[in-house]
Amino acid sequence: MENHLTLTELRRKARESLSGNWGIAVLSNLIVGLILWIAPNIFNFATLGDRTRLFREILEDGSLSYRNSLDTYDLGRQSALNNTSSLISFVIGLLITGALTYGLTKVFLNLKRGEKSRIEMIFDGFKKYKESFLINLLLVIFKVLWGLLWGLGFIILIVIMFVGGFSAARGEVSGIGIVLVLCIIGMLALSITYSIFINRYAMTYLIALDNEGIGSMEALEESIRIMKGNKIRYFLLQLSVIWWVVLGVIVCISVMFTEIPALIISALIGIILLMISLIWVTPYMKAANVAFYDDLIGRNENDFDFKLTE
């Protein structure tokens, strides 16, 4: 479609879908968030005693060096625990993220369209486990591969910064400050362009929900198609919603540059703003994303159905 809703109108649509439904939206999002945090870290919790013991030995020895405080066996065990924990966390996350994201997306899609929505719907993705798992797996693969490409740019900029800093220390170059600033700006630009580019996959779960039986790769390709020319607009929509999060982070960072009395006040304000971001901004953003999707496919009325043509 050529005529799309403005960002203000999309945010209004999101608020309308959440009106009277904030309880479902917040609890659904909170439950999924807790599961995705706790489940992958089960092994971390189980091995907390061993980690604590090793850390205590370091402190009792009076050294922060593993090599000075632990024997080879303990070093190997600590390394094995870290590696095993990371692997288990990754596998568990990979196994459950797709299904839970599918279910949570369904909750917000139903809210937007005025359909019946229940908190237990967050587990509906497990009824479509193969599809939801493959979608998440494909998204992880493509995001990592594209991330490697953007990562090359980061590596180049980091090398330039180190070489420039080393040369400046030896008095071989001048204007290193400008070089460093330009490198930082370059890193920021890379981060933004990567975020915008990855938005091509943002509608994959919604398309899968709207088209039961669609292949995971087909849903991903359709997301790329409908997001063509809309990735920047989607990025701006997200940016316009998360300003509470940014404000909270800024206030928290400012704590480092304040006196003790002001530090306590700033910390409290920062915590409150971050709590607002958890309770309000995240569901709001998800609702805005669904509104954006419905706008993309031309569904501005409740009687429109989007189905892929053969």
C-alpha positions in Angstrom: 0.0 0.0 0.0 1.1 3.5 -0.7 -0.9 5.4 2.0 0.3 4.3 5.4 -0.7 5.5 8.8 1.6 8.0 10.5 3.7 7.0 13.4 1.4 8.9 15.7 -1.6 7.0 14.3 0.2 3.7 14.7 0.9 4.5 18.4 -2.7 5.5 18.8 -3.8 2.1 17.3 -1.5 0.4 19.7 -2.9 2.2 22.8 -6.4 1.4 21.6 -5.6 -2.3 21.4 -4.2 -2.2 24.9 -7.1 -0.2 26.4 -8.7 -2.5 28.9 -6.2 -5.2 28.2 -3.1 -4.0 30.0 -3.3 -6.8 32.5 -3.1 -9.5 29.9 -0.5 -7.6 27.9 1.8 -7.0 30.9 1.4 -10.4 32.5 1.9 -12.3 29.2 5.1 -10.3 28.4 6.4 -10.6 32.0 5.8 -14.4 32.1 7.5 -15.0 28.8 10.4 -12.7 29.8 10.9 -14.6 33.1 10.8 -18.0 31.4 13.3 -16.9 28.8 15.6 -15.6 31.6 15.2 -18.5 34.1 15.1 -21.6 31.8 18.4 -21.0 30.0 20.1 -20.2 33.3 19.0 -23.3 35.2 22.5 -24.8 34.9 24.0 -21.5 36.2 21.9 -21.7 39.3 22.7 -25.4 39.8 26.4 -24.7 39.7 26.3 -21.5 41.8 27.8 -23.3 44.8 30.9 -24.4 42.9 31.3 -20.9 41.4 31.0 -19.3 44.8 33.5 -21.7 46.3 36.1 -20.9 43.6 35.5 -17.2 44.0 35.9 -17.5 47.8 39.2 -19.2 47.4 40.4 -16.3 45.3 39.4 -13.8 47.9 40.9 -15.8 50.8 44.1 -16.1 48.9 44.2 -12.3 48.6 44.7 -12.4 44.9 42.4 -11.9 41.9 44.6 -14.0 39.7 43.3 -17.5 39.0 46.8 -18.8 38.4 48.0 -17.6 41.8 45.1 -18.9 43.8 43.8 -22.1 42.2 45.5 -25.3 41.1 45.3 -26.6 37.5 42.4 -28.9 38.4 40.2 -26.0 39.7 41.2 -23.9 36.7 40.1 -26.6 34.3 36.9 -27.2 36.2 36.0 -23.5 36.2 36.6 -23.3 32.5 34.5 -26.5 31.9 31.7 -25.1 34.0 31.7 -21.8 32.0 31.8 -23.5 28.7 29.1 -26.1 29.6 26.9 -23.4 31.1 27.1 -21.3 28.0 26.3 -24.2 25.7 23.3 -25.4 27.8 22.0 -21.8 28.1 22.2 -21.4 24.3 20.5 -24.7 23.5 17.7 -24.2 26.0 17.1 -20.7 24.7 17.1 -21.9 21.1 14.6 -24.7 21.9 12.0 -22.5 23.7 12.4 -19.0 22.3 10.5 -19.6 19.0 7.5 -21.2 20.6 7.2 -18.6 23.3 7.7 -15.7 20.9 5.0 -17.2 18.6 2.6 -17.5 21.5 3.3 -14.0 22.8 2.9 -12.5 19.3 -0.5 -14.3 19.0 -1.6 -12.6 22.2 -0.9 -9.1 20.9 -2.2 -9.9 17.4 -5.6 -10.9 18.9 -5.6 -7.9 21.2 -5.1 -5.6 18.2 -7.9 -7.3 16.2 -10.4 -7.3 19.0 -10.3 -11.1 19.2 -10.4 -13.3 22.4 -7.0 -13.3 24.0 -5.9 -15.2 27.1 -2.6 -15.4 29.0 -2.2 -19.1 28.4 -2.0 -18.4 24.7 1.7 -17.6 25.2 2.2 -21.4 25.1 0.3 -21.9 21.8 3.6 -21.9 20.0 4.3 -25.4 21.5 1.3 -26.6 19.5 3.1 -25.4 16.4 6.5 -26.3 17.7 8.1 -27.3 14.5 7.1 -24.1 12.7 7.9 -21.8 15.5 11.3 -23.5 16.2 12.3 -23.3 12.6 11.4 -19.7 12.3 13.5 -18.8 15.3 16.4 -21.0 14.1 16.3 -19.3 10.7 16.2 -15.8 12.3 19.2 -16.7 14.5 21.2 -18.0 11.5 20.5 -15.0 9.3 21.0 -12.4 12.0 24.3 -14.0 13.0 25.5 -14.2 9.4 24.6 -10.6 8.6 26.0 -9.6 12.0 29.4 -11.1 11.0 29.4 -8.8 7.9 28.7 -5.7 10.0 31.2 -7.0 12.5 33.9 -6.7 10.0 33.2 -2.9 9.9 33.5 -2.8 13.7 36.8 -4.7 13.6 38.2 -2.3 11.0 37.2 0.7 13.1 38.6 -0.8 16.3 41.9 -1.5 14.6 42.0 2.1 13.3 41.4 3.3 16.9 44.2 1.2 18.3 46.7 2.0 15.6 45.8 5.7 15.9 46.1 5.7 19.7 49.5 3.8 19.5 50.8 6.2 16.9 49.6 9.3 18.9 51.4 7.9 22.0 54.6 7.8 20.0 54.0 11.3 18.7 53.8 10.1 15.1 50.4 11.5 14.3 48.2 14.5 15.3 44.5 15.0 15.5 43.9 11.6 17.0 40.9 13.0 18.9 39.1 13.6 15.6 39.9 10.1 14.4 38.5 8.6 17.6 35.3 10.6 17.3 34.9 9.6 13.7 35.4 6.0 14.6 32.8 6.2 17.4 30.4 7.8 15.0 31.1 5.1 12.5 30.4 2.4 15.1 27.1 4.1 16.0 26.2 4.3 12.3 27.0 0.6 11.8 24.8 -0.3 14.8 21.9 1.7 13.4 22.2 0.4 9.9 22.3 -3.2 11.2 19.2 -2.6 13.3 17.4 -1.2 10.3 18.5 -3.9 7.9 17.5 -6.7 10.4 14.0 -5.2 10.5 13.4 -7.0 7.2 12.6 -10.1 9.3 10.4 -8.3 11.9 7.0 -9.5 10.5 7.9 -13.3 10.2 5.9 -14.5 13.2 2.9 -12.4 12.4 2.9 -13.7 8.8 3.1 -17.3 10.1 0.2 -16.6 12.5 -1.9 -15.1 9.6 -1.2 -18.0 7.3 -1.5 -21.3 9.0 0.6 -24.0 7.3 3.0 -21.6 5.7 6.6 -22.7 5.5 9.0 -21.1 7.9 11.3 -19.9 5.1 8.3 -18.7 3.1 7.1 -16.6 6.1 10.6 -15.1 6.4 10.7 -14.3 2.6 7.3 -12.7 2.8 8.4 -10.5 5.7 11.4 -9.4 3.6 9.0 -8.5 0.8 6.5 -6.5 2.8 9.2 -4.7 4.7 10.9 -3.5 1.6 10.9 0.3 1.8 9.4 0.2 5.3 12.4 -0.8 7.4 13.4 2.8 8.3 9.8 3.7 9.2 9.6 0.6 11.5 12.9 1.7 13.1 11.5 5.1 13.8 8.4 3.7 15.2 10.4 1.6 17.7 12.6 4.6 18.5 9.5 6.8 19.2 8.2 4.2 21.7 11.4 3.4 23.7 12.2 6.9 24.9 11.2 6.0 28.4 13.9 3.3 28.4 16.5 5.6 27.1 15.6 8.3 29.6 15.9 5.7 32.5 19.3 4.6 31.3 20.5 8.2 30.9 19.4 9.0 34.5 21.1 5.8 35.8 24.4 6.7 34.0 24.2 10.2 35.4 24.4 8.7 38.9 28.1 8.2 38.3 28.7 11.9 38.1 26.6 13.1 41.1 27.3 13.6 44.8 26.0 11.1 47.3 22.6 12.8 48.3 21.8 13.4 44.6 23.1 9.9 43.8 20.3 8.3 45.9 17.6 10.4 44.3 18.9 9.8 40.8 19.2 6.1 41.4 15.5 6.0 42.6 14.4 8.0 39.6 16.3 5.7 37.3 14.9 2.6 38.8 11.3 3.9 38.6 11.8 4.9 34.9 13.2 1.5 34.1 10.3 -0.2 35.9 8.0 1.8 33.7 9.8 0.6 30.7 9.3 -3.0 31.8 5.6 -2.6 32.7 4.5 -0.2 30.0 7.0 0.3 27.1 7.6 -3.3 26.1 3.9 -4.3 25.7 3.3 -0.9 24.1 6.1 -1.6 21.6 4.7 -5.1 20.8 1.3 -3.6 20.2 2.8 -0.9 18.0 4.6 -3.6 16.0 1.3 -5.4 15.4 -0.4 -2.2 14.3 2.5 -1.6 11.9 2.0 -5.1 10.4 -1.7 -4.6 10.0 -1.0 -1.2 8.3 1.5 -2.9 5.9 -1.0 -5.5 4.8 -3.8 -3.0 4.5 -5.8 -4.3 7.4 -7.3 -1.1 8.9 -10.7 -2.7 9.4 -11.7 -5.8 11.3 -13.1 -7.6 8.3 -9.9 -7.8 6.3 -8.0 -11.1 6.1 -4.4 -11.3 4.9 -3.6 -14.5 3.1 -0.7 -15.3 0.8 -1.7 -16.1 -2.7 -0.5 -19.3 -4.3 
